[in-house]
Amino acid sequence: MNSSLLSSRVLTVIVCCGIMVTLAGCGGGSSNVNAGSGDSGSGGGGSSSMPVSATLTSTPTMINAGQTATLSWTTTNASSATIDNGIGTVQTGSGSTTVTPTQTTTYTITATGANNQQATAQATVNVQPASLQSIQHVIFMLQENRSFDTYFGMLNPYRAANNYQTGDDGNTYMVDGIDDKLSTIINYDDEGQGFMLFKTKSSCLDDMTSAWLESYGDVNRYDFLVNRPILMDGFVHVAEGYAKSGSGDGEFTDLVGQRAMAYYDQGFLPYYYFMASQFAISDRWFSPVSSKSTPNRIATMTGGTTQGLVRDPFVDDRFTDQLSIETIFQELDQNNVSWKIYYSLTEGGCSDEDGDCGMGGHSNDYPVTTFEDFTYSHQYLYENPTHAPCTPPTISSQQAVGDPNNDFCIDINHIAPLDQYMTDVANNTLPSYAFIEAAYGVADEHPGSGQSILQGQQRVASLINALMQSPSWMSSVFFLSYDEPGGPYDHVPPVPNHSNDNTDASLGTIPDISTIAVNADSYWPCLPPMPGMPTLHCDLKSSDPGANPNDAPAKEGFAAQLGFRLPNMVISPYARRHYVSHVPMDHTAIIKFVENRFIGPNAHLTARDAAQPDLMNMFDFTRVPWATPPTPPPAPAPYACTPSDM
């Protein structure tokens, strides 16, 4: 019988005194019903007990793999009831439960009454094959300031030692790392002392930077022209200068810049190494702007544009007004797609001095989020020092988050503390798009902030583990990366037509980044009309790359150079097992993924997110490799560390 016809019927089975009566009628969602058998009791004398009946329906009757359906039931005159396929005992009378079958499944309820009389009913949940539509929730988190090589450059030996190199397709996957380059790569400080790559002994290092000038200086110390030699020789030089200038977070113990050549492996990062080897990762994931954190976080939310700015608009440029650039959140609102930002800190607990704490000047309980840099955020979050009635959908901060001063208005359905993420995961109530803000200066893994990287790894592990162990798992993907590389060495030049200069041929043909290194819009880096007085679209200094008309950024705009590669992982039941992607991308590829999934294939904010890959190569919707997630090792507990012990 056609299941679509069958699904529109409800059959009620009544068993009384050994006689079975089946009543058919119209109803919604029941896909199949069968009768049980009654027992009239011993001796054939009959029974005066009341008849037992049961119904079972599914809403909806057809789902995509990874989605949930609700089973609803009623029983009459039953003392107990059970549903098979792992549900077990359920309450009598009426009730409901959610199920997430991976394949078409028929559920049977068995209701038992007096004298062991039984009635059964069935409902079938038809499961369509997994596809992009199986992903209902996209979670994106950016930690702080780590390059691919400093974290994942040593993945290949780990993967080989644990037999994590072979995918379900039988192919061997390796990253473009540094295990084969330890004896050949060297950077020199300004005094001529050379430093090679080395495994650090400390879980915390002095601060470093990947700001605009410094990122270009990493590629070539002093030459910013279009045809400049791509030397990758400036990392130690930049770290040395940064320490001697006294910039950044914390005190400096390394005044020669050696820390830029440090790397980690599974010794400090067992959780990250395990997860990055099980699930899909990319060794061609770059930051969108060749600069520091705030410009990259702005570009991530806007699909790739800062509208000409290369610095932090607020800490560096001293802007006091929010930016009017369109963001992914506005685009989602326009298309009725749910979203939420989960913040890890409030302003009273944020100690970062490099702009990550936001515009500043807010009350202690005010959320720290890059979204607040944009005028559009005012609909969901704003200061309210006069305690005027909040404009819906916002409510008072006292009501929303217990702010004793009641100093701001907030919509907690769109901007919520990180604890709410845990609740939403457990209750399967995540939004379509969730962005998780890092715990800046506390557990964001930023060098120089006095924190061990173990704190960040432990926090990230708690978020991912909660997802894997929740009913949200089968409908979610968790993208983890870092906002920008932060200053540690990486051997892959983020320069179009040169991104494979230092890549071993054994990895095969890898596309050049010129396919994604496109200008987001018509805004290019530029000098302000008045030197030293940044404008809304121009904040270059005279010493910056792009200030000279023959410099690469002056000739090619933001497309002249991306930010360096970043650690990353793609966590999902549908992520390919042991897979390494060599397809170039930056953070705006996640924006494109969200747009493709929830809006449409032609949706984009700028030319940059439009140019990104669709990331479908990262997923296997046929095998669903991680329907049962792996069991990772525990993330080590943080302990006191000192950068001088590197």
DOGU-685010 format. One record per residue (C-alpha): x negated, y negated, z. Coordinates in steps of 0.05 Angstrom, whole numbers, padded with zeros to 5 digits, always signed. Layout:
REM DOGU-685010
XYZ;...
REM end
This chain:
REM DOGU-685010
+00000+00000+00000;-00024-00070-00015;-00055-00098+00049;-00028-00168+00035;+00043-00140+00034;+00030-00097+00094;+00002-00156+00133;+00068-00192+00131;+00105-00137+00169;+00112-00123+00243;+00134-00054+00263;+00158-00041+00333;+00154+00030+00359;+00200+00051+00415;+00193+00118+00449;+00249+00140+00494;+00266+00210+00520;+00221+00241+00467;+00256+00204+00410;+00215+00156+00367;+00250+00097+00335;+00214+00050+00287;+00243-00018+00274;+00216-00058+00215;+00223-00133+00209;+00190-00196+00185;+00132-00225+00223;+00063-00256+00215;-00004-00223+00216;+00007-00150+00232;-00030-00108+00181;-00012-00037+00203;+00029-00002+00256;+00032+00071+00277;+00075+00105+00329;+00049+00145+00388;+00086+00204+00419;+00129+00206+00481;+00134+00256+00537;+00203+00272+00563;+00174+00303+00625;+00169+00376+00648;+00225+00426+00646;+00261+00394+00586;+00309+00360+00631;+00299+00291+00600;+00282+00226+00634;+00318+00162+00651;+00255+00118+00645;+00258+00054+00604;+00231+00057+00532;+00159+00034+00519;+00143-00011+00461;+00082-00048+00433;+00066-00097+00378;-00002-00121+00353;-00016-00178+00304;-00078-00211+00276;-00085-00285+00260;-00111-00292+00209;-00111-00225+00175;-00168-00243+00127;-00235-00273+00150;-00305-00283+00124;-00360-00244+00157;-00381-00282+00219;-00313-00313+00231;-00265-00294+00287;-00193-00271+00287;-00144-00271+00344;-00109-00207+00363;-00043-00218+00399;+00000-00165+00430;+00063-00152+00469;+00083-00091+00509;+00149-00073+00543;+00157-00026+00602;+00083-00007+00600;+00041+00004+00662;-00025+00001+00622;-00051-00018+00553;-00116-00008+00516;-00143-00031+00449;-00197+00008+00414;-00260-00013+00376;-00295-00039+00438;-00240-00082+00469;-00216-00033+00523;-00163-00044+00575;-00119-00106+00566;-00063-00136+00606;+00008-00111+00596;+00064-00157+00576;+00031-00204+00527;-00039-00229+00514;-00092-00245+00462;-00166-00238+00449;-00214-00258+00395;-00254-00209+00353;-00311-00218+00303;-00315-00154+00263;-00371-00147+00212;-00328-00104+00166;-00254-00092+00155;-00229-00061+00220;-00162-00033+00242;-00147-00043+00316;-00098+00001+00354;-00063-00017+00418;-00037+00041+00461;+00015+00023+00513;+00030+00075+00567;+00092+00076+00612;+00127+00122+00660;+00121+00197+00649;+00062+00183+00603;+00107+00155+00549;+00065+00119+00497;+00074+00069+00441;+00020+00047+00392;+00014-00010+00342;-00041-00030+00294;-00068-00093+00262;-00122-00096+00209;-00172-00152+00204;-00197-00154+00132;-00269-00179+00128;-00294-00210+00064;-00369-00201+00049;-00415-00250+00083;-00433-00314+00046;-00451-00385+00060;-00379-00393+00084;-00395-00344+00141;-00436-00400+00173;-00388-00443+00212;-00438-00479+00256;-00505-00511+00236;-00549-00529+00295;-00611-00573+00282;-00664-00589+00334;-00728-00629+00326;-00783-00624+00378;-00842-00672+00376;-00908-00681+00341;-00938-00614+00321;-00968-00593+00254;-00957-00524+00223;-01031-00504+00229;-01037-00524+00303;-00979-00479+00322;-00968-00427+00267;-01035-00427+00230;-01052-00360+00263;-00986-00325+00249;-01016-00277+00197;-01060-00236+00245;-01002-00232+00294;-00953-00209+00241;-01001-00158+00214;-01017-00130+00283;-00943-00121+00299;-00920-00097+00230;-00878-00159+00220;-00901-00173+00149;-00853-00131+00108;-00783-00156+00092;-00721-00114+00081;-00735-00121+00006;-00802-00084+00015;-00844-00146-00001;-00901-00170+00043;-00895-00241+00069;-00953-00283+00095;-00959-00356+00114;-01008-00406+00086;-01047-00409+00151;-01118-00419+00177;-01139-00349+00197;-01181-00345+00133;-01209-00416+00140;-01237-00418+00211;-01309-00418+00187;-01300-00466+00129;-01259-00526+00153;-01294-00583+00188;-01280-00656+00205;-01331-00707+00230;-01324-00762+00281;-01350-00832+00267;-01417-00815+00297;-01428-00757+00249;-01413-00700+00297;-01375-00644+00263;-01318-00603+00293;-01289-00539+00266;-01221-00509+00281;-01220-00478+00351;-01171-00441+00396;-01155-00487+00454;-01153-00463+00526;-01105-00517+00550;-01030-00521+00541;-01034-00597+00541;-01079-00643+00500;-01090-00718+00496;-01043-00757+00452;-01053-00765+00377;-01016-00801+00321;-00989-00792+00251;-00968-00864+00242;-00967-00894+00171;-01040-00918+00168;-01066-00858+00205;-01029-00807+00162;-01060-00835+00100;-01126-00838+00137;-01120-00763+00152;-01119-00749+00077;-01176-00797+00062;-01207-00841+00115;-01213-00905+00076;-01185-00895+00006;-01110-00904-00006;-01110-00911-00081;-01067-00868-00127;-01127-00830-00153;-01161-00824-00085;-01198-00759-00071;-01156-00713-00028;-01207-00696+00026;-01165-00680+00089;-01225-00706+00128;-01195-00759+00174;-01161-00721+00231;-01219-00725+00280;-01234-00796+00258;-01162-00817+00272;-01158-00781+00339;-01224-00812+00360;-01201-00882+00343;-01134-00871+00376;-01168-00851+00442;-01217-00909+00441;-01161-00959+00428;-01124-00934+00489;-01059-00926+00449;-01005-00874+00459;-00982-00836+00521;-01026-00819+00580;-01100-00823+00594;-01154-00798+00547;-01207-00746+00563;-01228-00732+00491;-01261-00794+00462;-01291-00760+00401;-01227-00733+00369;-01243-00659+00375;-01173-00643+00398;-01146-00654+00328;-01178-00589+00307;-01147-00547+00363;-01098-00491+00349;-01053-00445+00390;-01032-00373+00379;-00987-00322+00413;-01026-00329+00478;-00990-00394+00495;-00933-00386+00446;-00908-00314+00452;-00834-00332+00444;-00846-00377+00383;-00892-00326+00350;-00843-00270+00359;-00783-00309+00334;-00821-00340+00275;-00841-00270+00254;-00772-00238+00261;-00731-00292+00227;-00743-00335+00166;-00794-00392+00166;-00824-00439+00115;-00897-00456+00105;-00876-00515+00060;-00832-00554+00109;-00857-00626+00111;-00833-00687+00149;-00797-00737+00102;-00840-00799+00118;-00915-00803+00124;-00909-00837+00191;-00891-00830+00265;-00830-00803+00301;-00777-00857+00296;-00782-00869+00221;-00778-00794+00210;-00718-00786+00256;-00684-00844+00221;-00699-00814+00153;-00672-00747+00176;-00605-00776+00197;-00599-00818+00134;-00617-00765+00083;-00687-00792+00073;-00688-00868+00076;-00713-00920+00125;-00697-00973+00073;-00770-00995+00068;-00793-00990+00140;-00856-00950+00159;-00856-00967+00233;-00809-00960+00292;-00760-01017+00280;-00750-01030+00354;-00815-01016+00391;-00862-01038+00335;-00821-01088+00295;-00782-01115+00354;-00715-01112+00320;-00656-01125+00366;-00600-01106+00318;-00580-01036+00298;-00591-01010+00227;-00533-01009+00179;-00557-00948+00139;-00506-00893+00126;-00519-00828+00164;-00498-00756+00158;-00449-00768+00216;-00412-00821+00177;-00411-00776+00115;-00383-00719+00157;-00329-00764+00186;-00309-00786+00117;-00298-00713+00099;-00264-00692+00165;-00322-00647+00186;-00334-00640+00260;-00401-00659+00291;-00433-00670+00358;-00499-00696+00385;-00525-00661+00448;-00572-00706+00487;-00625-00680+00534;-00642-00743+00572;-00612-00809+00594;-00650-00874+00593;-00665-00870+00667;-00702-00805+00657;-00739-00821+00593;-00811-00842+00603;-00838-00839+00532;-00872-00905+00511;-00875-00894+00436;-00803-00908+00417;-00771-00841+00429;-00730-00869+00487;-00691-00912+00438;-00677-00986+00435;-00682-00994+00511;-00647-01043+00557;-00592-00995+00576;-00566-00968+00642;-00597-00906+00672;-00542-00859+00651;-00541-00882+00578;-00556-00825+00530;-00622-00823+00492;-00608-00810+00418;-00634-00836+00352;-00562-00843+00330;-00559-00905+00374;-00607-00939+00324;-00549-00945+00275;-00489-00992+00276;-00443-00934+00261;-00458-00905+00330;-00419-00963+00361;-00355-00925+00347;-00378-00871+00395;-00427-00903+00443;-00437-00974+00466;-00455-01016+00527;-00397-01045+00567;-00426-01089+00621;-00360-01127+00631;-00322-01062+00643;-00270-01080+00591;-00223-01024+00569;-00260-00976+00523;-00241-00973+00450;-00215-00903+00432;-00241-00851+00421;-00290-00874+00474;-00276-00871+00548;-00311-00902+00607;-00379-00874+00626;-00354-00864+00697;-00298-00819+00673;-00341-00785+00620;-00407-00772+00655;-00398-00797+00726;-00438-00862+00715;-00429-00898+00782;-00439-00966+00749;-00390-00951+00693;-00434-00991+00645;-00418-00961+00578;-00366-00927+00535;-00376-00859+00503;-00338-00808+00462;-00358-00742+00495;-00328-00703+00437;-00384-00729+00394;-00441-00747+00442;-00449-00699+00500;-00502-00677+00550;-00541-00614+00534;-00502-00574+00586;-00442-00581+00541;-00481-00544+00486;-00486-00484+00532;-00411-00488+00546;-00394-00496+00473;-00438-00437+00453;-00408-00392+00506;-00337-00412+00487;-00348-00409+00412;-00328-00482+00406;-00390-00511+00372;-00377-00565+00319;-00392-00554+00246;-00457-00594+00253;-00494-00601+00319;-00557-00642+00329;-00598-00630+00392;-00641-00688+00418;-00707-00668+00450;-00724-00681+00523;-00772-00737+00505;-00835-00738+00548;-00808-00681+00591;-00801-00618+00548;-00812-00642+00476;-00883-00613+00467;-00911-00682+00450;-00986-00686+00462;-01009-00735+00515;-00945-00739+00555;-00973-00699+00614;-00929-00639+00598;-00949-00568+00580;-00923-00542+00513;-00896-00484+00555;-00841-00531+00581;-00815-00544+00511;-00821-00471+00490;-00782-00449+00552;-00727-00500+00539;-00720-00482+00466;-00718-00408+00485;-00660-00420+00532;-00620-00454+00477;-00633-00401+00425;-00624-00342+00472;-00557-00371+00495;-00535-00373+00422;-00558-00302+00407;-00521-00275+00467;-00456-00312+00453;-00393-00303+00411;-00419-00362+00369;-00477-00319+00342;-00444-00289+00281;-00422-00356+00254;-00483-00399+00267;-00552-00419+00243;-00603-00454+00287;-00656-00495+00250;-00716-00512+00294;-00772-00559+00272;-00813-00619+00296;-00800-00691+00276;-00871-00704+00251;-00940-00672+00255;-00967-00720+00307;-01041-00719+00290;-01065-00646+00295;-01100-00617+00234;-01063-00586+00176;-01098-00562+00113;-01041-00571+00063;-01043-00641+00031;-00973-00673+00032;-00991-00707-00033;-00954-00693-00099;-00996-00654-00149;-01045-00634-00093;-01003-00594-00043;-01036-00529-00065;-01108-00553-00068;-01128-00514-00006;-01081-00454-00013;-01108-00384-00026;-01087-00356-00093;-01068-00290-00060;-01003-00322-00037;-00981-00326-00109;-00950-00384-00146;-00925-00438-00099;-00887-00499-00126;-00919-00567-00117;-00883-00616-00071;-00872-00664-00129;-00803-00632-00137;-00780-00660-00070;-00826-00720-00060;-00779-00770-00091;-00760-00839-00068;-00695-00839-00030;-00673-00905-00059;-00699-00972-00085;-00732-00992-00019;-00807-00983-00021;-00859-01002+00033;-00874-01076+00028;-00907-01135+00062;-00860-01184+00096;-00858-01255+00068;-00888-01281+00132;-00949-01241+00155;-00937-01207+00221;-00862-01220+00220;-00827-01156+00198;-00761-01162+00161;-00705-01112+00155;-00738-01078+00095;-00812-01097+00099;-00859-01084+00157;-00927-01068+00126;-00989-01100+00156;-01045-01126+00111;-01089-01065+00130;-01035-01014+00114;-01032-00967+00054;-00987-01002+00004;-01009-01073+00021;-01059-01070-00037;-01022-01069-00104;-01066-01011-00127;-01051-00967-00066;-01011-00904-00077;-00950-00928-00038;-00950-00993-00078;-00949-00953-00142;-00905-00895-00122;-00867-00917-00060;-00851-00867-00005;-00859-00811-00056;-00935-00822-00056;-00944-00779+00006;-00899-00741+00053;-00912-00724+00126;-00954-00662+00139;-00925-00592+00147;-00888-00574+00211;-00874-00511+00252;-00804-00485+00241;-00757-00426+00243;-00688-00409+00217;-00650-00369+00269;-00585-00335+00246;-00554-00266+00238;-00562-00279+00163;-00635-00302+00164;-00680-00257+00124;-00723-00209+00164;-00797-00227+00168;-00788-00277+00111;-00835-00334+00093;-00810-00386+00044;-00861-00423+00001;-00808-00470-00029;-00824-00543-00013;-00774-00579+00032;-00769-00633+00084;-00720-00646+00141;-00668-00673+00092;-00660-00602+00065;-00621-00588+00129;-00577-00648+00113;-00566-00620+00043;-00550-00551+00073;-00496-00584+00117;-00469-00623+00057;-00467-00561+00013;-00432-00519+00066;-00380-00568+00091;-00371-00621+00037;-00392-00596-00031;-00451-00581-00077;-00455-00652-00104;-00453-00688-00037;-00515-00728-00018;-00535-00791+00019;-00597-00809-00022;-00639-00783-00079;-00684-00749-00028;-00633-00701+00002;-00605-00690-00068;-00674-00665-00090;-00681-00614-00034;-00674-00538-00043;-00608-00507-00020;-00646-00460+00027;-00606-00399+00004;-00671-00362-00005;-00677-00360+00071;-00613-00319+00079;-00591-00248+00066;-00515-00246+00066;-00513-00175+00039;-00552-00139+00093;-00538-00188+00151;-00605-00169+00182;-00593-00195+00251;-00520-00178+00266;-00552-00150+00328;-00604-00202+00349;-00674-00181+00370;-00698-00182+00442;-00754-00234+00447;-00807-00235+00500;-00796-00285+00556;-00823-00355+00547;-00879-00364+00599;-00864-00409+00658;-00900-00477+00655;-00959-00490+00700;-01005-00548+00713;-01053-00562+00656;-01109-00611+00642;-01128-00636+00573;-01202-00638+00591;-01201-00562+00594;-01187-00555+00520;
REM end
